[in-house]
């Protein structure tokens, strides 16, 4: 393909504005993401009184070994 067929007729200012918009949008999302991660790390995990409430299996304690 010749070079003149690969050139776009979109002005450079439109490309720069589009790039700036993407950078601003994804930077804002990254800042919000980091803020939420820090917030929930500081809060820590929930403590639940009932171990079965979390849906995790509860196994009985092993029986003591009997010597014969």
Rosetta blueprint (number, residue, H / E / L):
1 X L
2 X L
3 X H
4 X H
5 X H
6 X H
7 X L
8 X L
9 X L
10 X L
11 X L
12 X H
13 X H
14 X H
15 X H
16 X H
17 X H
18 X H
19 X H
20 X H
21 X H
22 X H
23 X H
24 X H
25 X H
26 X H
27 X H
28 X H
29 X H
30 X H
31 X H
32 X H
33 X H
34 X H
35 X H
36 X H
37 X H
38 X H
39 X H
40 X H
41 X H
42 X H
43 X H
44 X L
45 X L
46 X L
47 X L
48 X L
49 X L
50 X L
51 X H
52 X H
53 X H
54 X H
55 X L
56 X L
57 X L
58 X L
59 X L
60 X L
61 X L
62 X L
63 X L
64 X L
65 X L
66 X L
67 X L
68 X L
